[in-house]
Amino acid sequence: MAEGTTYYAIVNEFSSREEPFGVIRRVKQDGGQRDEVFSRDLTWKHTALLYSAERGDLTNDMIPISVEEAERIVARIQGMAGPATSGRRGE
């Protein structure tokens, strides 16, 4: 069972705090933790980006954000992906 989740905006040289590149969540559970990025295929996937940033990789800034901010970023990414397709031709 999750003990807590912290969200981070991913900001790089091509994005800003207002329009971050993406979002990461760190989920703490059962004495451990896992980091996930909301990916372009609209799912949460394992990532080492936050771990790398904590160890000195300065490619991206990881800015702690609220749940509401994370939801806004996820919604923006979903909107960029466009409407879901039905899988049927001609629609």
Sequence and secondary structure as in RCSB ss.txt:
>XXXX:A:sequence
MAEGTTYYAIVNEFSSREEPFGVIRRVKQDGGQRDEVFSRDLTWKHTALLYSAERGDLTNDMIPISVEEAERIVA
RIQGMAGPATSGRRGE
>XXXX:A:secstr
 EEEEEEEEEE TT  SSS SEEEEEEEETTEEEEEEE TTSSEEE  HHHHHHTT  SSEEEEE HHHHHHHHH
HHHHHH S   S TT 
